[in-house]
């Protein structure tokens, strides 16, 4: 069965992963407790909180969502199913993140 991993990141980490063509992370990724929308949203917001810690509250929160059958890594960038990020610098932990398709990673980084 495939699982979705919610990986806290920063724009710098995302750029590094995009350049390498693979996603790797230092800590355990956040997993949704189930495949329902509420569980996935809870996992996303937990990863967003971890991203806020990672960036020290300065910059934009980023969460990379990877679909994979295991939690082993690194994982090929082609396994990324979505990227969620603040559209402006982080100010409120309750703000929702915008959704970006994997094809929009370059635009997110440079646009």
MODELLER restraints for C-alpha pairs under 7 A, 6 or more apart:
rsr = mdl.restraints
at = mdl.atoms
rsr.add(forms.Gaussian(group=physical.xy_distance, feature=features.Distance(at['CA:1:A'], at['CA:69:A']), mean=6.01, stdev=0.5))
rsr.add(forms.Gaussian(group=physical.xy_distance, feature=features.Distance(at['CA:2:A'], at['CA:67:A']), mean=6.49, stdev=0.5))
rsr.add(forms.Gaussian(group=physical.xy_distance, feature=features.Distance(at['CA:2:A'], at['CA:68:A']), mean=5.40, stdev=0.5))
rsr.add(forms.Gaussian(group=physical.xy_distance, feature=features.Distance(at['CA:2:A'], at['CA:69:A']), mean=4.32, stdev=0.5))
rsr.add(forms.Gaussian(group=physical.xy_distance, feature=features.Distance(at['CA:3:A'], at['CA:67:A']), mean=5.72, stdev=0.5))
rsr.add(forms.Gaussian(group=physical.xy_distance, feature=features.Distance(at['CA:3:A'], at['CA:68:A']), mean=5.56, stdev=0.5))
rsr.add(forms.Gaussian(group=physical.xy_distance, feature=features.Distance(at['CA:3:A'], at['CA:69:A']), mean=5.78, stdev=0.5))
rsr.add(forms.Gaussian(group=physical.xy_distance, feature=features.Distance(at['CA:4:A'], at['CA:31:A']), mean=6.33, stdev=0.5))
rsr.add(forms.Gaussian(group=physical.xy_distance, feature=features.Distance(at['CA:4:A'], at['CA:32:A']), mean=6.86, stdev=0.5))
rsr.add(forms.Gaussian(group=physical.xy_distance, feature=features.Distance(at['CA:4:A'], at['CA:65:A']), mean=6.49, stdev=0.5))
rsr.add(forms.Gaussian(group=physical.xy_distance, feature=features.Distance(at['CA:4:A'], at['CA:66:A']), mean=5.57, stdev=0.5))
rsr.add(forms.Gaussian(group=physical.xy_distance, feature=features.Distance(at['CA:4:A'], at['CA:67:A']), mean=4.54, stdev=0.5))
rsr.add(forms.Gaussian(group=physical.xy_distance, feature=features.Distance(at['CA:4:A'], at['CA:68:A']), mean=6.39, stdev=0.5))
rsr.add(forms.Gaussian(group=physical.xy_distance, feature=features.Distance(at['CA:5:A'], at['CA:29:A']), mean=5.79, stdev=0.5))
rsr.add(forms.Gaussian(group=physical.xy_distance, feature=features.Distance(at['CA:5:A'], at['CA:30:A']), mean=5.81, stdev=0.5))
rsr.add(forms.Gaussian(group=physical.xy_distance, feature=features.Distance(at['CA:5:A'], at['CA:31:A']), mean=5.17, stdev=0.5))
rsr.add(forms.Gaussian(group=physical.xy_distance, feature=features.Distance(at['CA:5:A'], at['CA:65:A']), mean=5.59, stdev=0.5))
rsr.add(forms.Gaussian(group=physical.xy_distance, feature=features.Distance(at['CA:5:A'], at['CA:66:A']), mean=5.14, stdev=0.5))
rsr.add(forms.Gaussian(group=physical.xy_distance, feature=features.Distance(at['CA:5:A'], at['CA:67:A']), mean=6.32, stdev=0.5))
rsr.add(forms.Gaussian(group=physical.xy_distance, feature=features.Distance(at['CA:6:A'], at['CA:29:A']), mean=5.76, stdev=0.5))
rsr.add(forms.Gaussian(group=physical.xy_distance, feature=features.Distance(at['CA:6:A'], at['CA:30:A']), mean=4.97, stdev=0.5))
rsr.add(forms.Gaussian(group=physical.xy_distance, feature=features.Distance(at['CA:6:A'], at['CA:31:A']), mean=6.19, stdev=0.5))
rsr.add(forms.Gaussian(group=physical.xy_distance, feature=features.Distance(at['CA:6:A'], at['CA:43:A']), mean=6.59, stdev=0.5))
rsr.add(forms.Gaussian(group=physical.xy_distance, feature=features.Distance(at['CA:6:A'], at['CA:44:A']), mean=6.16, stdev=0.5))
rsr.add(forms.Gaussian(group=physical.xy_distance, feature=features.Distance(at['CA:6:A'], at['CA:47:A']), mean=6.08, stdev=0.5))
rsr.add(forms.Gaussian(group=physical.xy_distance, feature=features.Distance(at['CA:6:A'], at['CA:63:A']), mean=6.30, stdev=0.5))
rsr.add(forms.Gaussian(group=physical.xy_distance, feature=features.Distance(at['CA:6:A'], at['CA:64:A']), mean=5.87, stdev=0.5))
rsr.add(forms.Gaussian(group=physical.xy_distance, feature=features.Distance(at['CA:6:A'], at['CA:65:A']), mean=4.76, stdev=0.5))
rsr.add(forms.Gaussian(group=physical.xy_distance, feature=features.Distance(at['CA:6:A'], at['CA:66:A']), mean=6.70, stdev=0.5))
rsr.add(forms.Gaussian(group=physical.xy_distance, feature=features.Distance(at['CA:7:A'], at['CA:29:A']), mean=5.14, stdev=0.5))
rsr.add(forms.Gaussian(group=physical.xy_distance, feature=features.Distance(at['CA:7:A'], at['CA:30:A']), mean=6.39, stdev=0.5))
rsr.add(forms.Gaussian(group=physical.xy_distance, feature=features.Distance(at['CA:7:A'], at['CA:47:A']), mean=6.22, stdev=0.5))
rsr.add(forms.Gaussian(group=physical.xy_distance, feature=features.Distance(at['CA:7:A'], at['CA:63:A']), mean=5.42, stdev=0.5))
rsr.add(forms.Gaussian(group=physical.xy_distance, feature=features.Distance(at['CA:7:A'], at['CA:64:A']), mean=5.07, stdev=0.5))
rsr.add(forms.Gaussian(group=physical.xy_distance, feature=features.Distance(at['CA:7:A'], at['CA:65:A']), mean=6.26, stdev=0.5))
rsr.add(forms.Gaussian(group=physical.xy_distance, feature=features.Distance(at['CA:8:A'], at['CA:47:A']), mean=4.97, stdev=0.5))
rsr.add(forms.Gaussian(group=physical.xy_distance, feature=features.Distance(at['CA:8:A'], at['CA:48:A']), mean=6.28, stdev=0.5))
rsr.add(forms.Gaussian(group=physical.xy_distance, feature=features.Distance(at['CA:8:A'], at['CA:50:A']), mean=5.81, stdev=0.5))
rsr.add(forms.Gaussian(group=physical.xy_distance, feature=features.Distance(at['CA:8:A'], at['CA:51:A']), mean=4.64, stdev=0.5))
rsr.add(forms.Gaussian(group=physical.xy_distance, feature=features.Distance(at['CA:8:A'], at['CA:62:A']), mean=6.19, stdev=0.5))
rsr.add(forms.Gaussian(group=physical.xy_distance, feature=features.Distance(at['CA:8:A'], at['CA:63:A']), mean=4.70, stdev=0.5))
rsr.add(forms.Gaussian(group=physical.xy_distance, feature=features.Distance(at['CA:8:A'], at['CA:64:A']), mean=6.57, stdev=0.5))
rsr.add(forms.Gaussian(group=physical.xy_distance, feature=features.Distance(at['CA:9:A'], at['CA:51:A']), mean=5.40, stdev=0.5))
rsr.add(forms.Gaussian(group=physical.xy_distance, feature=features.Distance(at['CA:9:A'], at['CA:62:A']), mean=5.02, stdev=0.5))
rsr.add(forms.Gaussian(group=physical.xy_distance, feature=features.Distance(at['CA:9:A'], at['CA:63:A']), mean=5.59, stdev=0.5))
rsr.add(forms.Gaussian(group=physical.xy_distance, feature=features.Distance(at['CA:9:A'], at['CA:64:A']), mean=6.92, stdev=0.5))
rsr.add(forms.Gaussian(group=physical.xy_distance, feature=features.Distance(at['CA:10:A'], at['CA:51:A']), mean=6.62, stdev=0.5))
rsr.add(forms.Gaussian(group=physical.xy_distance, feature=features.Distance(at['CA:10:A'], at['CA:55:A']), mean=6.42, stdev=0.5))
rsr.add(forms.Gaussian(group=physical.xy_distance, feature=features.Distance(at['CA:10:A'], at['CA:60:A']), mean=6.90, stdev=0.5))
rsr.add(forms.Gaussian(group=physical.xy_distance, feature=features.Distance(at['CA:10:A'], at['CA:61:A']), mean=6.07, stdev=0.5))
rsr.add(forms.Gaussian(group=physical.xy_distance, feature=features.Distance(at['CA:10:A'], at['CA:62:A']), mean=5.24, stdev=0.5))
rsr.add(forms.Gaussian(group=physical.xy_distance, feature=features.Distance(at['CA:11:A'], at['CA:62:A']), mean=6.63, stdev=0.5))
rsr.add(forms.Gaussian(group=physical.xy_distance, feature=features.Distance(at['CA:11:A'], at['CA:109:A']), mean=6.70, stdev=0.5))
rsr.add(forms.Gaussian(group=physical.xy_distance, feature=features.Distance(at['CA:15:A'], at['CA:109:A']), mean=6.74, stdev=0.5))
rsr.add(forms.Gaussian(group=physical.xy_distance, feature=features.Distance(at['CA:17:A'], at['CA:23:A']), mean=5.24, stdev=0.5))
rsr.add(forms.Gaussian(group=physical.xy_distance, feature=features.Distance(at['CA:18:A'], at['CA:77:A']), mean=7.00, stdev=0.5))
rsr.add(forms.Gaussian(group=physical.xy_distance, feature=features.Distance(at['CA:21:A'], at['CA:76:A']), mean=6.17, stdev=0.5))
rsr.add(forms.Gaussian(group=physical.xy_distance, feature=features.Distance(at['CA:21:A'], at['CA:77:A']), mean=5.13, stdev=0.5))
rsr.add(forms.Gaussian(group=physical.xy_distance, feature=features.Distance(at['CA:22:A'], at['CA:74:A']), mean=6.10, stdev=0.5))
rsr.add(forms.Gaussian(group=physical.xy_distance, feature=features.Distance(at['CA:22:A'], at['CA:75:A']), mean=5.40, stdev=0.5))
rsr.add(forms.Gaussian(group=physical.xy_distance, feature=features.Distance(at['CA:22:A'], at['CA:76:A']), mean=4.25, stdev=0.5))
rsr.add(forms.Gaussian(group=physical.xy_distance, feature=features.Distance(at['CA:22:A'], at['CA:77:A']), mean=4.44, stdev=0.5))
rsr.add(forms.Gaussian(group=physical.xy_distance, feature=features.Distance(at['CA:23:A'], at['CA:74:A']), mean=5.40, stdev=0.5))
rsr.add(forms.Gaussian(group=physical.xy_distance, feature=features.Distance(at['CA:23:A'], at['CA:75:A']), mean=5.17, stdev=0.5))
rsr.add(forms.Gaussian(group=physical.xy_distance, feature=features.Distance(at['CA:23:A'], at['CA:76:A']), mean=6.20, stdev=0.5))
rsr.add(forms.Gaussian(group=physical.xy_distance, feature=features.Distance(at['CA:23:A'], at['CA:77:A']), mean=5.87, stdev=0.5))
rsr.add(forms.Gaussian(group=physical.xy_distance, feature=features.Distance(at['CA:24:A'], at['CA:73:A']), mean=5.81, stdev=0.5))
rsr.add(forms.Gaussian(group=physical.xy_distance, feature=features.Distance(at['CA:24:A'], at['CA:74:A']), mean=4.49, stdev=0.5))
rsr.add(forms.Gaussian(group=physical.xy_distance, feature=features.Distance(at['CA:24:A'], at['CA:75:A']), mean=6.56, stdev=0.5))
rsr.add(forms.Gaussian(group=physical.xy_distance, feature=features.Distance(at['CA:30:A'], at['CA:43:A']), mean=6.02, stdev=0.5))
rsr.add(forms.Gaussian(group=physical.xy_distance, feature=features.Distance(at['CA:30:A'], at['CA:47:A']), mean=6.33, stdev=0.5))
rsr.add(forms.Gaussian(group=physical.xy_distance, feature=features.Distance(at['CA:31:A'], at['CA:43:A']), mean=6.15, stdev=0.5))
rsr.add(forms.Gaussian(group=physical.xy_distance, feature=features.Distance(at['CA:32:A'], at['CA:39:A']), mean=5.26, stdev=0.5))
rsr.add(forms.Gaussian(group=physical.xy_distance, feature=features.Distance(at['CA:32:A'], at['CA:40:A']), mean=5.01, stdev=0.5))
rsr.add(forms.Gaussian(group=physical.xy_distance, feature=features.Distance(at['CA:32:A'], at['CA:43:A']), mean=5.09, stdev=0.5))
rsr.add(forms.Gaussian(group=physical.xy_distance, feature=features.Distance(at['CA:33:A'], at['CA:39:A']), mean=5.54, stdev=0.5))
rsr.add(forms.Gaussian(group=physical.xy_distance, feature=features.Distance(at['CA:47:A'], at['CA:63:A']), mean=6.29, stdev=0.5))
rsr.add(forms.Gaussian(group=physical.xy_distance, feature=features.Distance(at['CA:48:A'], at['CA:61:A']), mean=6.18, stdev=0.5))
rsr.add(forms.Gaussian(group=physical.xy_distance, feature=features.Distance(at['CA:48:A'], at['CA:62:A']), mean=6.73, stdev=0.5))
rsr.add(forms.Gaussian(group=physical.xy_distance, feature=features.Distance(at['CA:48:A'], at['CA:63:A']), mean=6.15, stdev=0.5))
rsr.add(forms.Gaussian(group=physical.xy_distance, feature=features.Distance(at['CA:49:A'], at['CA:93:A']), mean=6.92, stdev=0.5))
rsr.add(forms.Gaussian(group=physical.xy_distance, feature=features.Distance(at['CA:51:A'], at['CA:61:A']), mean=5.32, stdev=0.5))
rsr.add(forms.Gaussian(group=physical.xy_distance, feature=features.Distance(at['CA:51:A'], at['CA:62:A']), mean=6.19, stdev=0.5))
rsr.add(forms.Gaussian(group=physical.xy_distance, feature=features.Distance(at['CA:52:A'], at['CA:61:A']), mean=5.64, stdev=0.5))
rsr.add(forms.Gaussian(group=physical.xy_distance, feature=features.Distance(at['CA:57:A'], at['CA:90:A']), mean=6.51, stdev=0.5))
rsr.add(forms.Gaussian(group=physical.xy_distance, feature=features.Distance(at['CA:58:A'], at['CA:89:A']), mean=6.84, stdev=0.5))
rsr.add(forms.Gaussian(group=physical.xy_distance, feature=features.Distance(at['CA:58:A'], at['CA:90:A']), mean=6.40, stdev=0.5))
rsr.add(forms.Gaussian(group=physical.xy_distance, feature=features.Distance(at['CA:59:A'], at['CA:89:A']), mean=4.63, stdev=0.5))
rsr.add(forms.Gaussian(group=physical.xy_distance, feature=features.Distance(at['CA:59:A'], at['CA:90:A']), mean=5.71, stdev=0.5))
rsr.add(forms.Gaussian(group=physical.xy_distance, feature=features.Distance(at['CA:60:A'], at['CA:85:A']), mean=6.59, stdev=0.5))
rsr.add(forms.Gaussian(group=physical.xy_distance, feature=features.Distance(at['CA:60:A'], at['CA:86:A']), mean=5.24, stdev=0.5))
rsr.add(forms.Gaussian(group=physical.xy_distance, feature=features.Distance(at['CA:60:A'], at['CA:88:A']), mean=6.41, stdev=0.5))
rsr.add(forms.Gaussian(group=physical.xy_distance, feature=features.Distance(at['CA:60:A'], at['CA:89:A']), mean=4.67, stdev=0.5))
rsr.add(forms.Gaussian(group=physical.xy_distance, feature=features.Distance(at['CA:60:A'], at['CA:90:A']), mean=5.10, stdev=0.5))
rsr.add(forms.Gaussian(group=physical.xy_distance, feature=features.Distance(at['CA:61:A'], at['CA:85:A']), mean=5.46, stdev=0.5))
rsr.add(forms.Gaussian(group=physical.xy_distance, feature=features.Distance(at['CA:61:A'], at['CA:86:A']), mean=5.58, stdev=0.5))
rsr.add(forms.Gaussian(group=physical.xy_distance, feature=features.Distance(at['CA:61:A'], at['CA:90:A']), mean=6.40, stdev=0.5))
rsr.add(forms.Gaussian(group=physical.xy_distance, feature=features.Distance(at['CA:62:A'], at['CA:84:A']), mean=5.71, stdev=0.5))
rsr.add(forms.Gaussian(group=physical.xy_distance, feature=features.Distance(at['CA:62:A'], at['CA:85:A']), mean=4.37, stdev=0.5))
rsr.add(forms.Gaussian(group=physical.xy_distance, feature=features.Distance(at['CA:62:A'], at['CA:86:A']), mean=6.88, stdev=0.5))
rsr.add(forms.Gaussian(group=physical.xy_distance, feature=features.Distance(at['CA:63:A'], at['CA:83:A']), mean=5.79, stdev=0.5))
rsr.add(forms.Gaussian(group=physical.xy_distance, feature=features.Distance(at['CA:63:A'], at['CA:84:A']), mean=5.10, stdev=0.5))
rsr.add(forms.Gaussian(group=physical.xy_distance, feature=features.Distance(at['CA:63:A'], at['CA:85:A']), mean=6.35, stdev=0.5))
rsr.add(forms.Gaussian(group=physical.xy_distance, feature=features.Distance(at['CA:64:A'], at['CA:80:A']), mean=6.96, stdev=0.5))
rsr.add(forms.Gaussian(group=physical.xy_distance, feature=features.Distance(at['CA:64:A'], at['CA:82:A']), mean=6.28, stdev=0.5))
rsr.add(forms.Gaussian(group=physical.xy_distance, feature=features.Distance(at['CA:64:A'], at['CA:83:A']), mean=4.60, stdev=0.5))
rsr.add(forms.Gaussian(group=physical.xy_distance, feature=features.Distance(at['CA:64:A'], at['CA:84:A']), mean=6.44, stdev=0.5))
rsr.add(forms.Gaussian(group=physical.xy_distance, feature=features.Distance(at['CA:65:A'], at['CA:80:A']), mean=5.76, stdev=0.5))
rsr.add(forms.Gaussian(group=physical.xy_distance, feature=features.Distance(at['CA:65:A'], at['CA:81:A']), mean=5.79, stdev=0.5))
rsr.add(forms.Gaussian(group=physical.xy_distance, feature=features.Distance(at['CA:65:A'], at['CA:82:A']), mean=5.20, stdev=0.5))
rsr.add(forms.Gaussian(group=physical.xy_distance, feature=features.Distance(at['CA:65:A'], at['CA:83:A']), mean=5.95, stdev=0.5))
rsr.add(forms.Gaussian(group=physical.xy_distance, feature=features.Distance(at['CA:66:A'], at['CA:79:A']), mean=5.52, stdev=0.5))
rsr.add(forms.Gaussian(group=physical.xy_distance, feature=features.Distance(at['CA:66:A'], at['CA:80:A']), mean=4.32, stdev=0.5))
rsr.add(forms.Gaussian(group=physical.xy_distance, feature=features.Distance(at['CA:66:A'], at['CA:81:A']), mean=5.60, stdev=0.5))
rsr.add(forms.Gaussian(group=physical.xy_distance, feature=features.Distance(at['CA:67:A'], at['CA:79:A']), mean=5.71, stdev=0.5))
rsr.add(forms.Gaussian(group=physical.xy_distance, feature=features.Distance(at['CA:67:A'], at['CA:80:A']), mean=6.43, stdev=0.5))
rsr.add(forms.Gaussian(group=physical.xy_distance, feature=features.Distance(at['CA:67:A'], at['CA:81:A']), mean=6.42, stdev=0.5))
rsr.add(forms.Gaussian(group=physical.xy_distance, feature=features.Distance(at['CA:68:A'], at['CA:79:A']), mean=6.84, stdev=0.5))
rsr.add(forms.Gaussian(group=physical.xy_distance, feature=features.Distance(at['CA:80:A'], at['CA:102:A']), mean=6.26, stdev=0.5))
rsr.add(forms.Gaussian(group=physical.xy_distance, feature=features.Distance(at['CA:81:A'], at['CA:101:A']), mean=6.93, stdev=0.5))
rsr.add(forms.Gaussian(group=physical.xy_distance, feature=features.Distance(at['CA:81:A'], at['CA:102:A']), mean=6.11, stdev=0.5))
rsr.add(forms.Gaussian(group=physical.xy_distance, feature=features.Distance(at['CA:82:A'], at['CA:99:A']), mean=6.84, stdev=0.5))
rsr.add(forms.Gaussian(group=physical.xy_distance, feature=features.Distance(at['CA:82:A'], at['CA:100:A']), mean=5.83, stdev=0.5))
rsr.add(forms.Gaussian(group=physical.xy_distance, feature=features.Distance(at['CA:82:A'], at['CA:101:A']), mean=5.07, stdev=0.5))
rsr.add(forms.Gaussian(group=physical.xy_distance, feature=features.Distance(at['CA:82:A'], at['CA:102:A']), mean=5.48, stdev=0.5))
rsr.add(forms.Gaussian(group=physical.xy_distance, feature=features.Distance(at['CA:83:A'], at['CA:99:A']), mean=5.98, stdev=0.5))
rsr.add(forms.Gaussian(group=physical.xy_distance, feature=features.Distance(at['CA:83:A'], at['CA:100:A']), mean=5.06, stdev=0.5))
rsr.add(forms.Gaussian(group=physical.xy_distance, feature=features.Distance(at['CA:83:A'], at['CA:101:A']), mean=6.41, stdev=0.5))
rsr.add(forms.Gaussian(group=physical.xy_distance, feature=features.Distance(at['CA:83:A'], at['CA:102:A']), mean=6.62, stdev=0.5))
rsr.add(forms.Gaussian(group=physical.xy_distance, feature=features.Distance(at['CA:84:A'], at['CA:97:A']), mean=5.45, stdev=0.5))
rsr.add(forms.Gaussian(group=physical.xy_distance, feature=features.Distance(at['CA:84:A'], at['CA:98:A']), mean=5.32, stdev=0.5))
rsr.add(forms.Gaussian(group=physical.xy_distance, feature=features.Distance(at['CA:84:A'], at['CA:99:A']), mean=4.61, stdev=0.5))
rsr.add(forms.Gaussian(group=physical.xy_distance, feature=features.Distance(at['CA:84:A'], at['CA:100:A']), mean=5.97, stdev=0.5))
rsr.add(forms.Gaussian(group=physical.xy_distance, feature=features.Distance(at['CA:85:A'], at['CA:97:A']), mean=4.93, stdev=0.5))
rsr.add(forms.Gaussian(group=physical.xy_distance, feature=features.Distance(at['CA:85:A'], at['CA:98:A']), mean=5.33, stdev=0.5))
rsr.add(forms.Gaussian(group=physical.xy_distance, feature=features.Distance(at['CA:85:A'], at['CA:99:A']), mean=6.78, stdev=0.5))
rsr.add(forms.Gaussian(group=physical.xy_distance, feature=features.Distance(at['CA:86:A'], at['CA:97:A']), mean=4.95, stdev=0.5))
rsr.add(forms.Gaussian(group=physical.xy_distance, feature=features.Distance(at['CA:86:A'], at['CA:98:A']), mean=5.98, stdev=0.5))
rsr.add(forms.Gaussian(group=physical.xy_distance, feature=features.Distance(at['CA:87:A'], at['CA:98:A']), mean=6.49, stdev=0.5))
